[in-house]
Amino acid sequence: MSEQASFRLRNRNPDVLTCIANFSNDEVFTPPEFANQILDRVADAWAEAHDGASIWADSSPRFLDPFTKSGVFLREITSRLVNGLKDEIPDLEERVDHILAQQVFGIGITQLTSLIARRSLYCSKWANGKHSITKSFDTEDGNIWFESMNHTWIGGTEWVLTADERGNQVKKFTNGKCKYCGASQKTLDRGEGLETHAYAFIHTDDIKARVAELFGGEMQFDVIIGNPPYQLQSDGGTRDVPIYQHFVEQAKRLEPRYLAMVIPSRWMASGLGLGEFRKTMLTDTRIRELVDYPNAAEVFPSVGINGGACYFLWDSSYDGDCNVTMVWGGHTVGPIARSLGEFDVLIRDGRAIPILRKVLDRSEPSVNTILARDKEFGWTSNFNGFHESAQPGDVPLYYIRSMKRGRGFITRDAVTKSAHLIDTWKLLVPQVGSGREREKSGVDLVLGPPLTAPSPSVCTQSFLFFYLESEKQVHSIRSYYATRFFRFLVSLRKITQHATHSTYSWVPIQSWDRTWTDEVLYEKYNLNDEEVSFIESTIRPMELSDE
C-alpha cells in the first residue's frame, strides 16, 4: 500500500461525512470537526496521565464506539493512529491492518448505519470486500458489529390471540414496555423486516458478556466514545422517551479508562425519567470536562435539539472538580472548575453561581409555596367542557388554544379538584414560555406574559398560577414576576420552553404590599455592578400590558 493511498480521507473535498443528512432527531450524525474536538480532549487527558506521551503513538489502546452511525469517530481515530504509529510500525499496510484489527471497534445501531460506518472505516461496506483497505478480516462485519435484536416486553395488560411459528394458538400481549429501554410495544413491536431500535449495547443485563460475545474473549477498552441515540417515540408518538442515559450507564459498566459522549443537555435540569441519571451525573467526580452548547444548532445545524447539546469526558482515575465550558453564540465561557453537585440541577453558566448563592444564603421560602401544581384543577390543555357565555353561578375558566388565550365559563360544582382555590385571586403564568430566542442569542424573556384572574376563577393545564388573597397582592407579585431578577432565577432551572412548578424553586417569596423593581431587588440581595450587568445582559425587560 502506497503512502498516496493511505488513510487520508480528510483530504477529500468535500468530506463525505459532512454531507450526510440526519435521519431524525433521535439518531444525529456527528460532524467530523466536532468529533475531532472531542478526540483532542481525550488525547490531552491521556498525555497528562502518561508524562506527555501521545495516545496516537501507542499501538496498545483499544477504542470502542458502541453506537456508531457514520463511523466518523472510528475514522478519525484511525487516521490519527495511522500518522502517530509511523515510527512503531513503519510499513503502512501492516500499520493499517494492526489498527483496524486490534485497536478500533464499533457497534452499529442499525443495519444501514453499520454499512455507512464500515464504508467510512474500511472504504468498503464489507470488511472483507475486495475494496477494503485491510486484509485482516474473514467476516463481512470486521470489527463493526450489527445484528437486529428484539425488545424484551414486560407489563402488558392488553392481548390478542395469534399463532406461533408452529401454528399453535398463543396469547400475545400488545401494550407492554421494554424492560431495558422503556420503549412502547405498541409503537415498536413492528414485525419482521422493520427496524426495532432495540440497541444491542443497552439490551442486556451483562454488558461485559455481550461485548465478549460480539468481539470474542474478554475485551478491555481504554476509550469508549461516540454519540448515542437520544430518544424513542412512546405512547403512539405523544411523547419521546430519552434513552441516551442507558448508554452512558452501560459504558461505565465496561470500566474504560476514558468515556467521552455527546448527549442532549436536557438532563441538566429536566427530562422525562432523568432524575436519577441527573443525580448520578452531578455527583460523579470522575467527570473532568463538560462542554455545553445551549444552542445545539452551533454543533448540529440541521436538527433541533430542545435544550441544547453537550459532551463530557469521564476519567476513571480522576477525582475532583469538573472543568465546565459553555459555548453560546460563538462566545466561550470557561472552562470554570467547579463541583457539579453543588445544587440539584446544573447551573449552565458559572457566572450565575455567586448571584444564586447570595439569594439562597438568606434562606427565604420559595414562591412555589404559593404556586399551583400542574393541572391543579384536573383539566388538560385541550379541555373543552365549558361554555362561552356566563350563566348564573358560573366561574370564569381561562385557557390557551392555538397559541391564543381565551376565557369561558363553567359551573362551580363541575370543579371537583382543588375547589378551595376557586375563590382566590390569581396570577396566571403560561406553562410554555419563551426559550428559543435565548438558545439563539443568549438573551430572552424566559417566561411568557402573566394574566390576572380575579376571584372566583379557574384555569386549564395551559397555566400555572400564583394564588393570593387580594387584588393588591396580585398586582404586587405581578410586578415581581416582570423583573429581570425574578426571571433570571427561573432561567437557571429552565432548560427548555416548559416552566414547571420546580422551575420556580429558587425564586424567594416577598411581601406583597408594594410594587417590586429590579433596583430594589438588586439592593436587597447586595448584587454588585458586575452581577447586575450579567443579569441585564441575559434577560430582556418585560413590558406589562394594561389589564
Wavefront OBJ file of the C-alpha trace (Angstrom):
o trace
v 0.000 0.000 0.000
v 1.472 3.324 -1.004
v 1.502 6.434 1.131
v -0.566 8.090 -1.595
v -3.312 5.534 -0.973
v -3.087 5.808 2.780
v -5.895 6.526 5.160
v -6.090 10.249 4.371
v -9.808 10.703 3.803
v -9.770 14.208 5.271
v -8.050 15.390 2.061
v -11.192 14.675 0.055
v -13.116 17.780 -0.892
v -15.747 17.799 0.415
v -15.530 15.273 3.228
v -18.415 12.904 2.531
v -19.314 12.750 6.230
v -20.121 16.458 6.239
v -22.716 15.881 3.516
v -24.888 13.160 5.072
v -28.313 14.339 6.221
v -29.543 13.202 9.613
v -32.237 10.534 9.526
v -34.055 12.010 12.544
v -33.547 13.927 15.776
v -33.143 10.551 17.506
v -30.007 9.493 15.638
v -27.846 12.528 14.927
v -24.688 12.274 12.828
v -21.617 13.921 14.362
v -19.753 16.464 12.204
v -16.067 15.486 11.730
v -14.810 18.790 13.146
v -16.826 18.243 16.325
v -15.638 14.634 16.626
v -12.040 15.833 16.413
v -12.628 18.425 19.111
v -13.705 15.636 21.466
v -10.773 13.439 20.455
v -8.424 16.310 21.300
v -9.828 16.313 24.853
v -9.209 12.588 25.160
v -5.656 12.978 23.864
v -4.928 15.779 26.346
v -6.149 13.677 29.270
v -4.054 10.695 28.125
v -0.943 12.850 27.759
v -1.424 14.298 31.240
v -1.550 10.798 32.709
v 1.355 9.431 30.617
v 4.086 12.047 31.005
v 3.142 13.842 27.824
v 3.006 10.750 25.609
v 0.612 10.707 22.656
v -2.203 8.191 22.662
v -1.960 8.174 18.862
v 1.629 6.928 19.007
v 0.694 3.892 21.124
v -0.296 0.620 19.452
v -1.956 -0.849 22.548
v -5.044 1.295 23.447
v -8.403 -0.013 22.265
v -11.224 2.276 21.166
v -14.932 1.470 21.044
v -17.827 3.412 19.544
v -20.775 1.324 20.786
v -23.379 3.306 18.833
v -21.648 4.127 15.587
v -23.644 5.755 12.811
v -21.499 7.456 10.169
v -18.313 5.941 11.592
v -16.774 9.385 11.992
v -15.211 8.748 15.415
v -13.671 5.463 14.274
v -12.426 7.008 11.052
v -10.800 9.981 12.782
v -9.243 7.749 15.449
v -7.813 5.519 12.720
v -6.470 8.491 10.777
v -4.673 9.777 13.862
v -3.236 6.352 14.662
v -2.022 5.883 11.090
v 0.018 9.064 11.418
v 1.056 8.510 15.038
v 2.313 4.923 14.667
v 4.670 5.538 11.740
v 7.739 5.058 13.900
v 6.478 1.989 15.746
v 5.037 0.266 12.644
v 6.826 1.732 9.581
v 5.066 -0.408 6.961
v 1.776 1.339 6.084
v -0.187 -1.798 5.183
v 0.903 -3.558 8.349
v 0.109 -0.431 10.358
v -3.407 -0.098 8.965
v -4.104 -3.814 9.477
v -2.969 -3.611 13.079
v -5.086 -0.546 13.844
v -8.269 -1.858 12.238
v -7.951 -5.381 13.615
v -6.580 -4.696 17.107
v -7.458 -1.156 18.158
v -10.694 0.141 16.636
v -14.123 -1.386 17.291
v -17.733 -0.347 16.762
v -21.322 -1.480 17.237
v -23.775 -0.317 14.591
v -27.152 0.966 15.756
v -28.983 -0.056 12.554
v -28.105 -2.160 9.550
v -27.853 0.947 7.368
v -25.567 2.861 9.721
v -23.340 -0.199 10.152
v -22.829 -0.234 6.383
v -22.079 3.510 6.371
v -19.621 3.095 9.245
v -17.779 0.250 7.509
v -17.606 2.309 4.339
v -16.098 5.178 6.334
v -13.578 2.984 8.128
v -12.702 0.190 5.691
v -13.562 2.038 2.445
v -15.921 -0.859 1.813
v -19.318 -1.736 3.248
v -17.912 -5.226 3.846
v -14.731 -5.531 5.912
v -13.527 -8.457 3.780
v -14.580 -6.928 0.469
v -12.192 -6.504 -2.439
v -12.064 -2.741 -1.915
v -11.398 -2.946 1.833
v -8.155 -1.278 2.916
v -7.429 -4.113 5.357
v -6.929 -7.796 4.689
v -7.180 -8.882 8.307
v -10.840 -9.931 8.337
v -12.573 -13.097 7.237
v -16.043 -11.764 8.044
v -18.127 -9.044 6.417
v -18.583 -7.209 9.727
v -14.940 -6.891 10.671
v -14.849 -5.001 13.954
v -18.115 -3.143 13.302
v -20.813 -5.479 14.515
v -24.502 -5.288 13.868
v -27.325 -7.761 14.306
v -31.014 -6.975 14.532
v -32.377 -7.510 18.030
v -35.793 -7.522 19.673
v -37.090 -5.679 22.689
v -37.993 -7.580 25.841
v -41.625 -6.670 26.508
v -42.960 -6.683 30.051
v -46.013 -5.339 31.871
v -48.591 -5.816 29.125
v -52.278 -5.821 30.085
v -53.905 -5.970 26.633
v -53.562 -9.067 24.471
v -54.590 -10.716 21.216
v -54.716 -14.335 20.113
v -52.187 -15.196 17.411
v -50.133 -18.177 16.263
v -46.524 -19.126 16.922
v -44.067 -20.418 14.307
v -45.616 -23.910 14.598
v -49.143 -22.665 14.093
v -50.168 -23.090 17.724
v -52.540 -20.515 19.142
v -50.867 -18.267 21.692
v -51.824 -15.190 23.689
v -49.688 -12.169 22.820
v -49.623 -9.050 24.972
v -49.620 -5.812 22.986
v -49.191 -2.832 25.314
v -46.066 -3.579 27.304
v -42.835 -1.631 27.784
v -39.323 -2.782 27.019
v -37.514 -3.994 30.125
v -34.294 -2.295 29.055
v -35.159 0.963 27.286
v -38.809 1.631 28.170
v -39.932 1.634 24.528
v -43.642 1.271 23.827
v -44.626 -2.142 22.492
v -47.489 -0.598 20.529
v -45.040 1.671 18.738
v -42.026 -0.590 18.135
v -43.313 -4.199 18.072
v -43.324 -3.899 14.296
v -42.809 -7.398 12.945
v -40.235 -8.970 10.660
v -38.080 -6.818 8.429
v -38.645 -3.480 10.147
v -36.174 -1.619 12.340
v -36.957 -2.192 16.030
v -34.423 0.234 17.519
v -33.548 -2.439 20.086
v -29.925 -1.406 20.500
v -27.584 -4.264 21.399
v -25.467 -2.198 23.765
v -28.288 -1.484 26.213
v -30.495 -4.549 25.752
v -28.567 -6.852 28.044
v -28.136 -7.491 31.762
v -24.407 -8.199 31.392
v -22.675 -5.757 29.068
v -19.243 -7.331 29.553
v -20.578 -10.689 28.414
v -22.322 -9.021 25.463
v -19.095 -7.349 24.300
v -17.160 -10.609 24.704
v -19.837 -12.296 22.596
v -19.562 -9.655 19.875
v -15.786 -9.386 19.595
v -14.535 -12.638 21.088
v -12.971 -13.103 24.512
v -12.708 -10.528 27.260
v -12.301 -7.052 25.833
v -10.940 -4.130 27.830
v -11.391 -0.779 26.136
v -9.259 2.187 27.028
v -11.559 4.705 25.341
v -15.301 4.491 24.748
v -16.522 7.363 22.629
v -19.485 8.331 20.491
v -22.877 9.940 20.029
v -25.716 7.600 21.098
v -29.376 7.608 20.026
v -31.222 10.202 22.093
v -34.842 9.091 22.365
v -37.589 6.751 21.243
v -41.195 7.509 20.478
v -43.631 6.139 23.013
v -47.365 6.079 23.655
v -48.244 6.367 19.996
v -45.863 9.250 19.466
v -47.400 11.575 22.066
v -44.083 11.922 23.859
v -40.449 10.956 23.431
v -38.693 8.776 25.973
v -34.982 9.582 26.469
v -32.653 6.603 26.195
v -29.174 8.142 25.990
v -28.753 7.763 29.755
v -28.818 3.972 29.366
v -25.841 4.130 27.002
v -23.874 6.236 29.489
v -24.591 3.796 32.310
v -23.685 0.741 30.232
v -20.446 2.315 29.044
v -19.370 2.950 32.634
v -20.015 -0.720 33.452
v -17.367 -1.662 30.884
v -14.842 0.184 33.073
v -12.950 2.069 30.352
v -10.104 4.426 31.165
v -11.913 7.269 29.388
v -15.512 7.775 28.336
v -16.495 10.654 26.043
v -20.079 11.033 24.853
v -22.281 13.576 23.098
v -25.750 13.807 24.660
v -28.620 16.316 24.875
v -28.207 18.887 27.658
v -31.754 18.474 28.939
v -30.565 16.078 31.666
v -29.023 19.038 33.488
v -32.364 20.306 34.798
v -35.283 18.319 33.378
v -36.198 15.414 31.115
v -38.703 12.578 31.393
v -37.396 9.940 33.804
v -33.947 11.507 34.083
v -33.994 12.382 37.797
v -31.782 9.519 38.935
v -29.445 9.922 35.970
v -29.069 13.644 36.712
v -28.229 12.895 40.352
v -25.634 10.327 39.289
v -24.011 12.697 36.803
v -23.896 15.636 39.206
v -22.246 13.570 41.946
v -19.757 11.733 39.711
v -16.394 13.358 40.430
v -14.771 11.406 37.593
v -16.284 13.795 35.015
v -13.311 16.046 34.330
v -14.636 18.023 31.333
v -18.128 19.161 30.360
v -18.703 21.321 27.275
v -22.224 22.665 26.870
v -23.898 24.193 23.798
v -27.242 25.772 24.848
v -27.970 26.299 21.154
v -27.423 22.843 19.668
v -27.512 24.315 16.156
v -23.947 25.506 16.759
v -22.943 21.836 16.629
v -25.786 20.187 14.706
v -27.108 22.863 12.340
v -29.613 20.611 10.562
v -31.553 19.312 13.578
v -33.383 20.832 16.518
v -32.440 19.596 19.984
v -34.553 21.418 22.529
v -32.395 22.474 25.465
v -29.078 22.180 23.667
v -26.365 19.541 23.452
v -23.178 18.777 25.356
v -20.323 16.362 25.622
v -18.396 15.166 28.645
v -15.089 13.444 29.314
v -15.151 10.895 32.125
v -11.810 9.697 33.500
v -11.807 6.598 35.710
v -8.707 7.790 37.602
v -9.887 11.372 38.131
v -11.494 12.677 41.331
v -12.146 16.386 41.540
v -13.972 19.418 40.218
v -15.216 19.440 36.653
v -13.995 21.974 34.091
v -17.267 23.351 32.702
v -17.266 25.266 29.432
v -20.293 26.908 27.825
v -20.262 27.856 24.144
v -23.039 30.202 23.084
v -23.315 32.388 20.005
v -19.675 31.794 19.176
v -18.567 33.001 22.626
v -16.903 30.683 25.114
v -17.373 30.942 28.877
v -14.860 28.887 30.832
v -13.544 26.441 31.482
v -14.572 27.063 35.100
v -13.569 24.385 37.604
v -16.488 23.652 39.911
v -18.409 20.942 41.670
v -21.276 19.702 39.517
v -23.180 18.571 42.601
v -23.473 21.868 44.474
v -27.156 22.114 43.504
v -29.836 19.619 42.500
v -29.630 20.824 38.887
v -26.652 22.029 36.882
v -26.135 25.773 36.554
v -25.010 26.029 32.954
v -23.307 29.428 33.204
v -20.833 29.539 36.080
v -21.141 33.328 36.254
v -24.621 32.893 37.751
v -23.473 30.875 40.757
v -22.313 33.777 43.000
v -25.667 35.509 42.440
v -27.627 32.390 43.314
v -25.570 31.840 46.442
v -26.385 35.355 47.670
v -30.091 34.670 47.194
v -30.109 31.219 48.775
v -27.979 32.315 51.727
v -30.971 34.291 53.044
v -32.952 31.023 53.429
v -36.223 32.634 52.374
v -39.215 30.467 51.398
v -39.784 29.951 47.681
v -42.597 31.476 45.653
v -43.563 27.972 44.634
v -45.169 27.663 48.072
v -47.993 29.789 46.623
v -47.737 28.341 43.108
v -50.282 25.798 41.930
v -49.193 22.421 40.654
v -49.511 21.201 37.092
v -53.156 20.580 36.153
v -54.265 21.948 39.534
v -57.967 21.817 38.683
v -57.633 18.494 36.861
v -58.202 19.727 33.309
v -55.720 19.206 30.486
v -54.911 21.938 27.984
v -57.407 20.558 25.448
v -60.318 20.515 27.918
v -63.461 21.872 26.268
v -66.166 21.144 28.821
v -67.052 24.791 29.280
v -69.416 27.256 27.596
v -68.747 30.648 26.064
v -71.469 32.704 27.773
v -71.788 33.196 31.517
v -74.780 31.734 33.320
v -75.845 32.432 36.914
v -73.390 30.924 39.386
v -70.710 30.200 36.755
v -66.981 30.559 37.328
v -64.667 32.061 34.657
v -62.276 29.496 33.151
v -59.046 30.619 31.444
v -57.346 28.584 28.724
v -54.914 28.729 25.787
v -55.841 27.300 22.377
v -53.771 27.549 19.208
v -51.418 29.987 20.955
v -54.326 32.298 21.835
v -55.668 32.975 25.306
v -59.376 32.732 25.957
v -61.984 32.740 28.688
v -65.022 30.516 29.056
v -67.350 29.636 31.909
v -68.112 26.542 33.929
v -70.444 25.698 36.780
v -68.885 25.784 40.227
v -69.950 22.236 41.056
v -68.031 20.986 37.976
v -64.786 21.876 39.778
v -64.042 18.641 41.615
v -60.309 19.161 42.260
v -58.723 21.962 44.332
v -62.086 23.648 44.796
v -60.625 25.572 47.750
v -58.593 27.636 45.249
v -61.571 28.873 43.265
v -62.100 31.913 45.480
v -58.563 33.251 45.335
v -57.025 35.994 43.246
v -54.592 34.505 40.751
v -51.668 35.468 38.610
v -51.850 33.043 35.689
v -48.498 32.185 34.097
v -48.212 30.097 30.919
v -46.513 26.730 31.312
v -44.921 27.026 27.883
v -42.883 30.174 27.779
v -40.056 31.677 25.852
v -36.821 29.835 25.198
v -35.928 29.584 21.523
v -34.724 33.171 21.389
v -32.382 32.596 24.304
v -30.942 29.469 22.672
v -30.011 31.547 19.639
v -28.963 34.883 21.130
v -28.408 34.306 24.856
v -30.995 36.987 25.704
v -34.629 36.166 26.382
v -37.826 36.933 28.280
v -37.637 33.408 29.813
v -41.348 33.440 30.711
v -44.489 34.446 28.886
v -46.567 37.451 29.988
v -48.812 36.855 33.035
v -52.574 37.307 33.282
v -54.533 38.447 36.326
v -57.592 36.319 37.129
v -59.973 37.685 39.758
v -61.737 35.681 42.418
v -63.540 33.385 41.631
v -61.736 31.762 38.693
v -60.213 28.518 37.406
v -57.945 27.503 34.510
v -56.796 24.572 32.418
v -53.343 22.952 32.375
v -52.175 25.677 29.992
v -51.475 27.830 33.046
v -49.786 27.550 36.382
v -50.909 30.228 38.823
v -49.896 32.052 41.954
v -52.843 32.300 44.344
v -53.292 35.209 46.759
v -55.951 36.830 48.901
v -56.486 40.184 47.219
v -56.172 42.185 44.028
v -53.484 44.334 45.651
v -51.338 41.264 46.362
v -51.741 40.005 42.807
v -50.572 43.359 41.435
v -47.538 43.147 43.718
v -46.475 39.667 42.612
v -47.193 40.670 39.025
v -44.612 43.451 39.313
v -42.163 40.968 40.863
v -42.738 38.441 38.056
v -41.893 41.120 35.476
v -38.485 41.908 36.983
v -35.330 40.641 35.376
v -34.262 39.376 38.802
v -37.293 37.031 39.059
v -36.935 35.679 35.547
v -33.170 35.295 35.864
v -33.614 32.944 38.823
v -36.216 30.984 36.881
v -33.862 30.727 33.897
v -31.273 28.865 35.979
v -33.639 25.888 36.242
v -35.493 26.293 32.939
v -33.609 24.401 30.249
v -36.461 24.036 27.735
v -39.555 26.034 26.845
v -41.557 24.440 29.652
v -41.658 26.143 33.052
v -42.825 23.623 35.640
v -43.544 24.076 39.333
v -39.958 23.201 40.298
v -38.605 25.773 37.841
v -39.569 28.500 40.332
v -37.852 26.856 43.325
v -35.025 29.399 43.620
v -37.232 32.492 43.426
v -37.643 33.814 47.011
v -41.025 34.934 48.263
v -41.502 38.640 49.027
v -44.045 40.739 50.915
v -46.989 41.575 48.671
v -47.563 45.139 49.815
v -45.605 47.099 47.201
v -44.519 47.358 43.584
v -41.259 45.497 43.052
v -38.471 46.737 40.799
v -35.098 45.358 39.830
v -33.313 48.222 41.547
v -34.948 47.374 44.879
v -34.156 43.673 44.474
v -30.544 44.233 43.419
v -30.042 46.288 46.576
v -31.839 43.806 48.828
v -29.639 40.919 47.696
v -26.444 43.005 47.627
v -25.642 42.422 43.968
v -22.609 44.245 42.654
v -22.336 46.093 39.349
v -20.831 43.130 37.548
v -23.616 40.810 38.694
v -26.319 43.318 37.750
v -24.736 43.753 34.341
v -24.681 39.997 33.842
v -28.391 39.642 34.655
v -29.352 42.503 32.384
v -27.233 41.159 29.545
v -29.127 37.852 29.547
v -32.716 38.785 30.468
v -34.859 41.105 28.371
v -37.156 43.655 30.061
v -40.825 42.646 30.206
v -43.455 45.248 29.374
v -46.719 44.574 31.202
v -49.891 45.439 29.332
v -52.783 47.233 30.986
v -55.457 44.861 32.270
l 1 2 3 4 5 6 7 8 9 10 11 12 13 14 15 16 17 18 19 20 21 22 23 24 25 26 27 28 29 30 31 32 33 34 35 36 37 38 39 40 41 42 43 44 45 46 47 48 49 50 51 52 53 54 55 56 57 58 59 60 61 62 63 64 65 66 67 68 69 70 71 72 73 74 75 76 77 78 79 80 81 82 83 84 85 86 87 88 89 90 91 92 93 94 95 96 97 98 99 100 101 102 103 104 105 106 107 108 109 110 111 112 113 114 115 116 117 118 119 120 121 122 123 124 125 126 127 128 129 130 131 132 133 134 135 136 137 138 139 140 141 142 143 144 145 146 147 148 149 150 151 152 153 154 155 156 157 158 159 160 161 162 163 164 165 166 167 168 169 170 171 172 173 174 175 176 177 178 179 180 181 182 183 184 185 186 187 188 189 190 191 192 193 194 195 196 197 198 199 200 201 202 203 204 205 206 207 208 209 210 211 212 213 214 215 216 217 218 219 220 221 222 223 224 225 226 227 228 229 230 231 232 233 234 235 236 237 238 239 240 241 242 243 244 245 246 247 248 249 250 251 252 253 254 255 256 257 258 259 260 261 262 263 264 265 266 267 268 269 270 271 272 273 274 275 276 277 278 279 280 281 282 283 284 285 286 287 288 289 290 291 292 293 294 295 296 297 298 299 300 301 302 303 304 305 306 307 308 309 310 311 312 313 314 315 316 317 318 319 320 321 322 323 324 325 326 327 328 329 330 331 332 333 334 335 336 337 338 339 340 341 342 343 344 345 346 347 348 349 350 351 352 353 354 355 356 357 358 359 360 361 362 363 364 365 366 367 368 369 370 371 372 373 374 375 376 377 378 379 380 381 382 383 384 385 386 387 388 389 390 391 392 393 394 395 396 397 398 399 400 401 402 403 404 405 406 407 408 409 410 411 412 413 414 415 416 417 418 419 420 421 422 423 424 425 426 427 428 429 430 431 432 433 434 435 436 437 438 439 440 441 442 443 444 445 446 447 448 449 450 451 452 453 454 455 456 457 458 459 460 461 462 463 464 465 466 467 468 469 470 471 472 473 474 475 476 477 478 479 480 481 482 483 484 485 486 487 488 489 490 491 492 493 494 495 496 497 498 499 500 501 502 503 504 505 506 507 508 509 510 511 512 513 514 515 516 517 518 519 520 521 522 523 524 525 526 527 528 529 530 531 532 533 534 535 536 537 538 539 540 541 542 543 544 545 546 547
